[in-house]
Amino acid sequence: MQRILLVEDNPGDAQLVRMALAEALPSARLSVAPDGEAALARLREEGPPDLLLLDLNLPRLSGHEVLESVRADAALRRLPVVVLSSSRAESDVTRSYELGANSHIAKPGDVDALFALAETLARYWFGAVTLPGGTAAPR
């Protein structure tokens, strides 16, 4: 079972991502943290999931602040982080990569594109990539 933590403050967006990932990766267990502080608390309590999907525009701590904390924490620094944000600003993209994001993806504008993105993420992160700890999804 793949464990994914989605950090998303918009309940509607979180629900759409949940539905898209459930279709693309039925075996995954998706947890949602509504803000940056809750995300860091969950990561420190439960340990790193297999993948972190991180919005940038969050209350309490921004996605960039979360990413900076993750990369500074020895127990979390290898965690694959995909920034999934509505921001397409070059400064946000550049900052995400400077802080160690594995990818920065702009949220799709429609539901069909989101479901296609979830399928791509599932195939890539849990089919093609070997994750820390030597785990890969069965093909």
C-alpha positions, 0 to 999 in steps of 0.5 A: 500500500502506497502512502501519500500525504496531500497538503491542501487547504481547499477542501474541494481541491483535496476531494478532487485529488482524493477521487483522482488518486483513488481511481489511478491508484486504488491501493494508495492511502491518502491523508490530507493535512489542511495547513503547513503546521499540520503537515509537519506535525503529521510527518514527524508523528507518523514518519515520511509517507511514500510521497508528499503532494504539497500546495504552496499557498497554505495558512500558517506555514507556506508550502515553501516553508514546509519544504524547507523544514522537510529538507532540513530534517534528517528523518524526512529529507529523502521524502519525494516532494511534488509541489502541486500548486495553482501558482505558475509564477516563475519565482514560485517554481524556481524557489520550489526547486531551490528548496529541493522539490522533486517536481513542481506541477501546476494544478490542472484547470479541469477535472479530466486533466486532474484525473490524467495527472493523477494517472501520470503521477501514479505510473511515475512515482509508483511504477517507474521510480524506486523510492527510498527504502528500495520500495516500488509498486508492483507492476 
